[in-house]
Amino acid sequence: MRTVGIIGGGIIGATAAFYLTKQPDLQVTLFDSGRGQATKAASGIISPWLSKRRNKRWYSLAQSGAEFYEQLVHDADLDKSVYEQTGTIVTRKDAQAVDELYDLAKSRAKTTSAIGEVRKVSAAEITDLMPIVSCDESGIYVSGGAKINGEGLVEKLLFHAKNNGLKLVNEQVSLVNENTVRTKSDQFVFSNLVLSPGAFLKQLLEPLNYHVDIRPQKGQLVDMRISNQVTDEMPVMMPESENDIIPFKDGIVTIGATHENDEGFDLTPTNTEINNLLNSGTKFVTELKSAERLGVRIGTRGYTSDFAPFFGELTANMYVAGGLGSSGLTTGPIIGKLISDWISSQTPPADLDLLTKPVSNYIYSK
Ligand SMILES: Cc1cc2nc3c(=O)[nH]c(=O)nc-3n(C[C@H](O)[C@H](O)[C@H](O)COP(=O)(O)OP(=O)(O)OC[C@H]3O[C@@H](n4cnc5c(N)ncnc54)[C@H](O)[C@@H]3O)c2cc1C
């Protein structure tokens, strides 16, 4: 029987484990320390269509990732507490910028139905859609935008995978060579390895003498609860030059997130950044002033120097993914699925070159 070891149980590793354990001829082990996991700290916005990023591969991957959620919701039986399409509003201060964004959304709607309805919204219409918000900006609404609970998604995927025989080891591990993993007390040899350790890829590959183009970025966000408001069905709001406002159920409103490039792998909450998040959110949702603070979530994003995610084969039988940056909830599941299919069929995805640059652009022997 072929054996697969996965290092890293965030959104990529959990999706890969979910699909790989459906294959009866594979025995799958997932190693995850949980330290600094970006997936469980993430804001949860799935809405790549209004991004002005010019990287065509990134957009193809992100669009495929947003489309793939429909299949994942079905395959993993995800309910609304994990994934819900309630739309996204992106605002601009300037009317011409709204027109440009509208044109972009309309042109992207020609290549994907996942974006849903696209329309311009006035400040009053934004308040109709989000009664907790008052603003004087207008923007674009797309009905296909979704909210995802990253932690809930990983839990659900691993629940199914364990039922299908996944062995889960909650431990920090290291690589002995290209097919051997060392835990505190043991060593495991695998037919295939999947490296999906998020921002920690450089550290993981260090013992094998690889140069890895990944740097960490700290992200903090704050979860608040507003009383007497039904927030479940409200869209996400992404105001220009401010933090995003993500309403979840039971009055929970998340404000995020920071992008801190000089903090390494630090996971300490900092008052200045949290107050900045709250001040930003309060400009649109005044009730946040008196809302209950439920907590702060902090994770580490991994970025490549060209800000692009990548995935593929590093050596024969060793697969790697990284650099998902600030859109990994969108691109992570499709990457996990494609790696799973690649291992199962032993054939790379037909459109690989349209989705990622070669791994050798980001990782090479020293
Ligand atoms: C604050 C914040 C907000 C975000 N908001 C959004 C958003 O709204 N939309 C969006 O699309 N994306 C968002 N992102 C980005 C997204 O969360 C990440 O890109 C994505 O979750 C990365 O997934 P991953 O599986 O690559 O890594 P991770 O989720 O970081 O998982 C990697 C796992 O590997 C484990 N690991 C690492 N090394 C080892 C080792 N040696 N042994 C064992 N385990 C190891 C880690 O502990 C971790 O659990 C956000 C990120 C942050 C931090």
The ligand as an ORCA input file, in Angstrom:
! r2SCAN-3c Opt
* xyz 0 1
  C      -5.301     37.461     10.048
  C      -5.453     36.751      8.733
  C      -6.563     37.002      7.927
  C      -6.723     36.323      6.707
  N      -7.864     36.521      5.984
  C      -8.061     35.834      4.826
  C      -9.269     35.981      4.097
  O     -10.176     36.700      4.510
  N      -9.409     35.305      2.915
  C      -8.432     34.487      2.436
  O      -8.617     33.903      1.355
  N      -7.284     34.299      3.128
  C      -7.073     34.956      4.306
  N      -5.912     34.807      5.016
  C      -4.852     33.957      4.446
  C      -5.067     32.484      4.743
  O      -5.485     32.327      6.071
  C      -3.758     31.707      4.529
  O      -3.167     32.046      3.290
  C      -4.030     30.206      4.516
  O      -4.811     29.854      5.628
  C      -2.717     29.429      4.525
  O      -3.024     28.065      4.628
  P      -1.875     26.986      4.737
  O      -2.556     25.667      4.816
  O      -0.859     27.222      3.672
  O      -1.095     27.325      6.104
  P      -1.577     27.394      7.616
  O      -3.022     27.602      7.741
  O      -0.680     28.374      8.287
  O      -1.276     25.932      8.157
  C       0.035     25.431      8.261
  C       0.053     24.450      9.423
  O       1.301     23.748      9.403
  C       1.761     23.618     10.738
  N       3.207     23.378     10.702
  C       4.176     24.192     10.219
  N       5.389     23.607     10.346
  C       5.164     22.395     10.917
  C       6.022     21.325     11.306
  N       7.348     21.377     11.130
  N       5.476     20.235     11.901
  C       4.124     20.152     12.088
  N       3.264     21.145     11.738
  C       3.785     22.246     11.153
  C       1.381     24.955     11.368
  O       1.395     24.875     12.774
  C      -0.024     25.141     10.787
  O      -0.984     24.501     11.600
  C      -5.721     35.431      6.255
  C      -4.606     35.183      7.061
  C      -4.468     35.820      8.294
  C      -3.271     35.513      9.160
*
